[in-house]
């Protein structure tokens, strides 16, 4: 399966200035999703390791907070330069982490560079304001934005480097220290990231990385010295995190996935719609992305034509070795994920709530040892069905029909999620009319994407979570404002 270097680094728990080869949480044997072969052991953090990391972060906070804003800025600029020079290696390790295609891996490696530079630029621009005095002009009154202290960051396995960019970089720019718990499924790119953090001259303990399972995440959330949590994952885990946060009255930022709809009107460019719909849902992480437009909701007058184009594009996608340039889609992350996705597909077929147009199975032959799922398209999906309501997190695209603008809007808003919404029309009045009514954290029109820049905030409503990542709003999640009045 190709000639790319498939060696992996030894994985450690990074705690202060230590690199531990063992952890109290046991060992996970990492498996490469493209062929099912074990790649090596991953030490897992236990509660004692989490405590050590939090204590190291708290000690480092007393140093990091005294650095001038421009010193923190310069450190992040150095880190960004190192990340930029290491993009190819970070991309290689990202493929070995979870089987994403090399092209997508390179995008994620570029993304973390962009976020590092973007938030480095904000580090020396965090400022308060002088207010009108509350005591008839006899007091000096002003606000002072301050870092929280130790921030616990829990990231998922589908795009760890992007999460580092959206979470770690603004937290550091604001003057916080962090304890990051990546998934045990994706340890390798994070291992290399930590080597670059040290090389950039960031003090030990400012960034700590602990691969671990949910138990390590629970210990991190529960720790009394952790002042805020930033979590990316699913609503089930988020409810447990919030319950623990409630015990300690601890704030959290939650990004929890979506079941995003793409509304297509008759005046849309159907070729562009079909290409972007299939490329985003199937070829972006094999459908394992939170903001993908997995529900394609088309006006009945163009539905049949659009469905034909979508099926044609989908059938042209090549499954194969994620490192090979000709490969359009890689495997899903685990055997369990493959079985879960195929189970949802089979239920949709047997329950009669959708019509299978292409795909729907697992490939045979050379790819059978890996965790591949054929890129799949369903037509005439019942919006109220499991397939119409539940996030698949796999390469499954659902087509639905609508007759009127109001019906299309109802279908788009008809889930508990609210991360992203997509709109295809050249009617400016319709855009202005629908954007305020689409219940989502972001609306993206005529091919715009939520993941192509650092400047816009990203986040959801409903069970897609709350809080924002990216942009100025993402920075402000990591500061709290102190009011000061001097008589």
N, C-alpha and C positions, 0 to 999 in steps of 0.2 A: 504493500500500500504506500508507494511513494518513497522518496529518499530524504525527507526532512529529518533532522536530528530529533530523536524521540527520547533522549535522556532527560531525566527530571532531577531537580535539586533535592537535597535532603531538607525535610521540612522541620521547623522548630516552633516552639513557643517563644515569642519575643517579649520579654518582660524587663523593663528598664534597660540595663546594659547586658543582660543575660540572653543567651540563645539556648533554650532547653530542648534536649532531644527526646525527653519523655514528659508525660503529663499525667495528672491524677485521673483523667477521664478515660484512660485506656488508649487503644490504637485503632485507627480505621485503615483498612487496606484499600488504597485508591485503585479504581478500575477505569481504564480508558474506554469511553462509551463507543468508540468506533469499532472495536474488535473484542471487547469483553475481557481483555487481559489485565492482570494486576500490574501496577506500576511501582508500588512501594508503600511503606507504612506512613501514616500521618498521625503524629502524637496529638492527643486530645486533651484540652484543658479540663481540670476538675475545679471544684469550688476553691481549694487552697491556691491554685494557680491564678484564678480570677482575683482573689483577694490580694495576692502579691502584685499583680499587674495594676490594680486600682491604687494600691499604696504607692507604687512607683510613679504612677501618673499624678497622684496628689502631691508627692514630693517635687516632681518636675514642674508642676504648675507654679510653684513658688519661684522657680527660675524663669520659666517661659513668660509669665505675666509681667516680669520686670524688663524683659527685652523691649526696646522701643518698637513702635509699629514698623518703622523702616527696617529694623533688624529682622523682624519676622517676615516682612515683605521680601527682603533679600534672600532669606533662607528658602522661602517658597519658590523664588525665581531660580535659585540653584537647583532645587528639587525638580522643577519643571524642565530645566535644561538636561538634567540627568535622565529623566523620564523620556524626553524627546530622543535622546541618543540611544535609549534602550527599547524603543518601540518594537523593533523586530523581535527581540527576545521576549518581551512581554506578550506579544501576539502569539509567538510559538508556544509559550507556556499556557496561554489562555486556551489554545486548541486542545492541549493535553489535559487541561483542567476539566472541560465539559463537552468537548467535541464540536464546538462552534467552528464554522468554516474560517479559514485563515483571513479572508477578506473582512468578515465581521470582527474577528479578533483584532485585526489591525485598526479598525475603526474604534474599538473600545480603548485600545492603547493610545490612540491619538486623542480620544476624548479626555482621558485623565490628564494629559498634558495641557489641553485647553483649559480645563477647570483649574489646574494649578496656577496657570498664568493669570487667569481671570481673577481668582480670589487673592493672588499675590497683589494685584492692582488695587484691591479693596482694603488690604491690611492697614495701610496708613491713611485711610479716609473714613475710619469709624469715628464719629464725632458727636458730641452732644450739642445742646443749644442753650443760650441764655434766654430766660423767659421774663415776662413782665413780673415785677415783684408783687407778692401777695400782701405786703404790709406797707402800702402807701409809699413805695419807693425807698424804704429804709432797709431793705434786704437785697443782697445779691442772690439770685435764684438761677440755677442752671440744672441741666440733666447730664448724667454721665453713663454712657453705655459700658457695661462691664461683662467680661466672660463669666460663664457659669462655674467653671472649674473643670472637673473630670466629666467627660461625656462618654456614655456607653453607646457604641455603634454596632448594630447587628445587621449584616448584609447577607443577601441571598446568593445563590450559586449561578444565576443566569448571566450576570454581567458585573462581576465584582469590581473591576477597575472603574467602571462608570460610577458605581456607588462610592468608591473611594473619592472620585472627583467631586461628587455632589454632596458628600457628607464630611469626609475628613478635611478636605481643603478649606472650606469655609469655617469649620470649627477651629482649625489651627490659625487661620487668618484673624479670627476674633480673639485669640489669646487663650483658648482652651487647650487642655491635653485630652487624649483619647485612648480608650481601650476598644479595639476593634475585634469583633468575633466574626470571622468569615465562616462560611460553611465548610465542613470537613470534605465536601465533594470537590471543592475548588481551592486547593492550597498553594499551587505552584506560582502563579503570577503574584500572589500576595507575598510569598517568600522573597521573590526578587525585588518587589516594591520596598520591603523593609531594608534590604541591602542598600538601596538608593537613598532611603531616608537617613541612614547612618552616614553615607558618603556626603550628603548635603550639609552635614554639620548641625543637624537638628539635635538638641540635647537628648541623651538617653531618658526614656520614660515619657517623653512628650507623645510618642506614638508607640503603642503596645499592640501586638497582634496575637490572638489566641484562637487557633482553629479549634472548633468544638461543636458539640451537638446542642440540642435544646437545653440540656441541663446546665451547660456553661452559660448559655444565654440567660437562663433564669437567675443564676447566681450573679451575673452582671447587673441585671435589672434590679435585683433585690439589694444590692450593696449600698449601704447608707452614704458612702462617700461619692457615689455616682449621682450627679446633679441633674442630668437630663438623658433621655434615651432617644436615639434615632434608629428606626427599624424599617427595613424593607422585607416584605414577605406576604403572607396571606392573612385574611381576616380571622381565621381560627387561632393562629398563634398570637395575633395582635390582641385579641380579647384577653388572653392569658397575661400578656405583657401589661395591658392596661389595668387588669385586676391587681397585679403586683405594684404597679405605679401608684394606684389609688391608696394602697396601704401606707405608702410613704409620701403621698401628695407630691408625686414627682412628675414633671411635664414630659411629653413625648411627641415626636414627629413620626407619623406613620404613613408609609406608601404601600398600598395593599392590593394592587392589581386592578384589573378591569375587564369589562365585557363591552368594549367600545364599538360604537356603530359608525358606519360611514354612509351618510345619506347621499344618494345619487339622483339628480334631477335630469330631465330629458335634454337639457342644453349642455350637459357635461361632455368632456372629451372622453369617450368610452375606452379608447385604446389606452389612454393614460390611467384611467381608473383601473382597468383590468391588470395592467402591468404592475402598478404600485400596490394594488390589493394583494396580488399573488406574491410579489417580491417581499412585501413586508410581513405577511402572515406566515408564509412558508419558509422564506429564505433568511429571515431575521431570527437567528437562534432556533431554527426549526419550530417557529411558533411559540417559543418559550419567552415571550416578552409581555410586560404588563400593559402597555398602552397600544398594542396592536389592534387594528380595526378588524376584528374577527367576525363582525356582523356587517355584511354588505347589503344595505337596505336600498333597493333600487325601485324607481318609478316603474309601474307596470308597462308603460309604453316602450321602455328600453330594456326591461328585465331580460327577455330572451336573448337579445343580441349581446348584452353584457355577459350573461351566463356562458354563452358560447366562447367569447373571448377569454374569460377567466379559465375555463376548462382547457382551452388551447395553450395558454401560457403555463398552466400548472403541469400539463403533460410534458412540457419541454424542460422541466426542471430535472437536473441530473443528481441523483443520490450517489454518494461515494466518499472517498477519503477526504476528510476535511481540509487537509493540506493542499490538495490538488486544485489548480486554478479552474478546471472544468467543472468542479463540484459545485452545484447550486444549493445543496442542502445536506447537512450532516445529521448525526443521530440526535435523539433526545438524551437526557442526562443519565438516566438509570433504567435498568430493566423494569423496576416498579413503575416508573413514569410511562414507559412504553405500554405496559399492560393496562395501566389506568386509562390512557388515551384510547387504546383500541377497545377497551370496554365501553367507553362512552360512544364510540363510533358504532359498535355493534348494537347497543341499546337503541340508538337513533334509527338504525336500519330496521330492527325488528318491531319497534313500537309504532312505526308508520308516521312519525312526526317530522320526517324529512326525507328527501329523495337523494340518494347517493349519485353524484354526477361523475366523480373520478376518485381513484385512490381507495382508501379505507382499510388497507392491510399493512403487513410488514413484508419487506422485500425478502426474497430468497437468494440462494446462491452465495456469492462471496460476502454479501452484506449481512447474512443471517446471524453471524456471531455477534454483530453489533446491535445497538438499540435503536434501530431505524424504524420510522413510521412513514409510509407513503404520503406525499402531500395530497391532502384530501379536500374535496369540495362537496358540500351538500347544497341542494336547491330546495326551494319552497319549505324552508324551516319554519316550524311553528314557533312564533316568538315566545310563547309561554312554556315551551318544552324545556327539558334539561339542557339540550344543546343550545337553545336560545337564551338560557338564563345563567348557566354555570360556566365559569372560566375553564376552558379546556387546557390551556397552557401546552399546546402542541400544534402541529401543522394542520389545523382544521379550519376551513373558511366556510361560513354559513351565509347563504343568500336568502333574502326575504323580499317580498313585494309590498309596495304600498300604492294607493290610488290617489290620495290627496295629501297636500302638505301637512295637514293636521294629523292624518294617520301616520305618516312617516315620522313626525315628531314624537308621537305617542310610542311608536315602536322603539325609536332611538332612546327615549327616556325610560323605557319600560323594564329596567332592571334595577337592582339595589346598588349597582356600581355607578361610579361617576368620575372616572379618571380622565378620559379623553373622548372627544367627539370629532368626527370628520364630516366635511361638507363639500360636495361637488356641484357647483353651479356657476354660471357666468352672470347671473342676475344679482347686481349689487344690492338692490332693494331686498331681495330674498335673504341674502347674507346678513344684512343689518337686522332683518326681522327675526331670523332664526337663532343667531348667535346668543342673544340674551335668554332664549328659551331652552337652549340645550343645556341639560343639567350635568355639567362636567367641569373639572378643574381647568381644562384647556380646550379650545376649539381650533381646528386646523383645516384650512380651506384650500381646495384645489391642489393637493399634493404637499402642502406644508407639513412639517414633522415636528414632534415635540423633542426630538433628540439630536437636532443638528446645531444647537448653539447653547452657550452657557448663560445668556443674558435673560432668558425668559424663566419665570418660576414654573415649577412642575409639581403637581400634586393633585389630589382628588377631593371629591365630596362623597357622601354616603359611605358604603363599606369599602370604598377605595382609599379611605383614610383622611387625615387632616395634617395641616402644616405644609410648608413648601420647601422644595429643594431647587437650587439654581437661582441665578439673578440676585439682586439685592435682598429680596425676601428670604432667600436661602441663607444668606449671611446673618440676617437679623434673627433667625431662629436660634443662633448661638450666642446672642448677647441679651442681657436684661438691663433695663434702664433704672438707674438710681437717681432720685430727686435730691438736690442739695440746695439748702437755703442758709445764707450766712447773715446774721444780724449785724 
